[in-house]
């Protein structure tokens, strides 16, 4: 694809056809400039089959803002749209609409509020709120969902892997298995969600992280093919990288060849004043091999060296490995905690592809329209109660209980001041029979989650560095109940509506049922 085609494919036409079709309809009926508000949220956590998430971590906002800043309708885009034909050979888009796009085809009139990247988030809570002219806000739907849904999905997977690692280092190795250039977004999201470093050189440099990696089996195979040995290959690597020597030990035989040869090279490095990093295990029974390798390294005087595990790891596999080590270490005379403490997890395919749940079901729904200076709430009705939207202009508050734990995310109308309320009545979003009341003495703190990001196209928010996002993620996760953080069968976190929003929702449902 040449550069001109790439600008067409990845610019403002990086949207769905139906968004443009609706935008032209709004233009024809005179609604294209009418202020509208859309909410972006997801309806359910990722479910990986054997295990489901109990929370998500939001990511992708900064890259969306970068795209919005540069995206605008170009002459080449207009020519392409002018050439589209319907089934009868007529033009799909008229000159009047295209002239409008030429003048106004950008996001300079869009205002946006969002939950900052790195925050823990939950279903039905607005993550992004878009307000602006109806036509352009509609065109924004597809690229917004594309960019925010994927990075949130991967950041969530990374956070769960971080939890399973029990503070062990996590390396993101997914570039070779990622979805084309989308792997760069996956790496960024993984770094926000819990990975310490990545093997992806380019995006690591852009984001300010040193890339990490070892060597491949091919290095040993090359030396073997040329009549040399595994030991020769290890020595060559150590000579070139004496202060970053981490050796892949399972090309020939892990315990009989790989680890002994690595130890011999480590001894030679130590004699020259260098400190080896460790070994990597990429096949076999990783828990058993980690125990045996740790004992061999300890006996040789290398108790501080790392053992990097790779090969289709995810949070469940890491949990199983640690469980097996805890059960088997004593049999071999090893300290299970010491073995687990030195483990590093190289996570590739299952992280960058979010193995088990390949997409986040994020949606973008109209919640209000302005008419004669007044905002009119609107609601989407569906046969499934879980697909009913929450109408109107809203704010989201996180409520912390007397233990300092996050106890509920409360969706309120924009004019409600929850911190000033004597008590908060919480309603289940769809089940009228489920409610509870929080008294002031049960509440330690309340914070708003949505912040102003864009105001009429102008950035009004200090975009945080990834390091700050990671700190915020750590804080948010630690303030969840342990049951919500569980890898298997997590406890359900409460997302509730205020009584005022609940009543508005019921009023609109009743009104629509009568119409």
Secondary structure, DSSP 8 states (H G I E B T S, - for coil): --HHHHHHHHSTT-S-HHHHHHHHHHHHTT-TTSEEEEEEEESS--B-SS-B-S-EE---HHHHHHHHHH-B--HHHHHHHHT-B-TTS-BSS-HHHHHHHHHH-BSTT-EEEEE-TT-EE-TTS-SEEEEEEHHHHHHHHHHHHHHHHHHHHHHHHHHHHHHHTTT-EEEE--GGGSSTTHHHHHHHHHHHHT-SEES-HHHHHHHT--------HHHHHHHHHTT--HHHHHHHHHHH-TTS-EEE--SS-IIIIIHHHHHHHHHHHHHTT----EEEE-SS-HHHHHHHHHHHHHHTT-TT-EEEE-SS--HHHHHHHHHHHHHHGGGGT--HHHHHHTEEEEE-HHHHTTTT-----EEEEEEEEEETTEEEE-----SSGGG----SSEEEEEEEETTS-EEEEEEEETT--GGG-SEEEEEESS-TT-EEEEEGGGEEEEEE-EEEEEETTEE-S----HHHHHHHHHHHHHTS-HHHH-SSS----EEEEEHHHHHHHHHHHHHHHH-
